[in-house]
Amino acid sequence: GQQLNQSPQSMFIQEGEDVSMNCTSSRIFNTWLWYKQDPGEGPVLLIALYKAGELTSNGRLTAQFGITRKDSFLNISASIPSDVGIYFCAGHDNYGQNFVFGPGTRLSVLP
Amino acid sequence: EPEVTQTPSHQVTQMGQEVILRCVPISNHLYFYWYRQILGQKVEFLVSFYNNEISEKSEIFDDQFSVERPDGSNFTLKIRSTKLEDSAMYFCATQGSGTEAFFGQGTRLTVV
């Protein structure tokens, strides 16, 4: 079945460090999305990617849609304590079809 | 900023009881989704809904589950006879003309 993998599963970093996390898929998607989830909250959209090779930034966040359309990465620069949470990638094809979520990367930021 | 609203935020129910989870989509959005997340696990797709009918559903979405838009605004998920393993966070998501899905804050369902 459809499956996304994310790496690393979890990471502990010092405040101020840069972070990089990846998402890979066994199949092609037309859209990649990155979400952040805080404890007890719903996923919040961070970045959406629409074209293979696309590199998009949102503040300290940068994400790229892999050329093969089977992978994506998310970078966070100069991490701060509020970056703590679970980061999910999601792949999507067409309207009305489900968004396939990865298992998440749990980020902890140490002061 | 428009947002997806879910009620209740937390529901406790006895096993075998019916529950209805409600979602108010972002205005003008046409595609609706339900996802669930068992504590500490990944976000799992349940069902997508468009034009008053189900577009796609997962194997989790069995005969115990149903969805509808009873009044053209609310989007509901009904679980007819809850089981212990139905305990999870249930998220509604809606999608407009773009390809992004926006999620509500979730309903925490606890089946006892």
HADDOCK unambig.tbl for C-alpha pairs under 7 A between the chains (distance, minus, plus):
assign (segid A and resid 41 and name CA) (segid B and resid 105 and name CA) 5.23 0.50 0.50
assign (segid A and resid 41 and name CA) (segid B and resid 106 and name CA) 6.70 0.50 0.50
assign (segid A and resid 42 and name CA) (segid B and resid 91 and name CA) 6.80 0.50 0.50
assign (segid A and resid 42 and name CA) (segid B and resid 103 and name CA) 6.00 0.50 0.50
assign (segid A and resid 42 and name CA) (segid B and resid 104 and name CA) 5.75 0.50 0.50
assign (segid A and resid 42 and name CA) (segid B and resid 105 and name CA) 4.35 0.50 0.50
assign (segid A and resid 42 and name CA) (segid B and resid 106 and name CA) 5.70 0.50 0.50
assign (segid A and resid 43 and name CA) (segid B and resid 103 and name CA) 6.06 0.50 0.50
assign (segid A and resid 44 and name CA) (segid B and resid 103 and name CA) 6.71 0.50 0.50
assign (segid A and resid 45 and name CA) (segid B and resid 102 and name CA) 6.80 0.50 0.50
assign (segid A and resid 48 and name CA) (segid B and resid 100 and name CA) 6.81 0.50 0.50
assign (segid A and resid 96 and name CA) (segid B and resid 31 and name CA) 5.89 0.50 0.50
assign (segid A and resid 96 and name CA) (segid B and resid 48 and name CA) 5.83 0.50 0.50
assign (segid A and resid 96 and name CA) (segid B and resid 49 and name CA) 6.61 0.50 0.50
assign (segid A and resid 96 and name CA) (segid B and resid 50 and name CA) 6.43 0.50 0.50
assign (segid A and resid 96 and name CA) (segid B and resid 55 and name CA) 5.84 0.50 0.50
assign (segid A and resid 97 and name CA) (segid B and resid 48 and name CA) 6.65 0.50 0.50
assign (segid A and resid 97 and name CA) (segid B and resid 55 and name CA) 6.95 0.50 0.50
assign (segid A and resid 97 and name CA) (segid B and resid 56 and name CA) 6.30 0.50 0.50
assign (segid A and resid 98 and name CA) (segid B and resid 45 and name CA) 6.59 0.50 0.50
assign (segid A and resid 98 and name CA) (segid B and resid 48 and name CA) 6.49 0.50 0.50
assign (segid A and resid 101 and name CA) (segid B and resid 43 and name CA) 6.16 0.50 0.50
assign (segid A and resid 102 and name CA) (segid B and resid 42 and name CA) 6.99 0.50 0.50
assign (segid A and resid 103 and name CA) (segid B and resid 42 and name CA) 4.82 0.50 0.50
assign (segid A and resid 104 and name CA) (segid B and resid 42 and name CA) 6.86 0.50 0.50
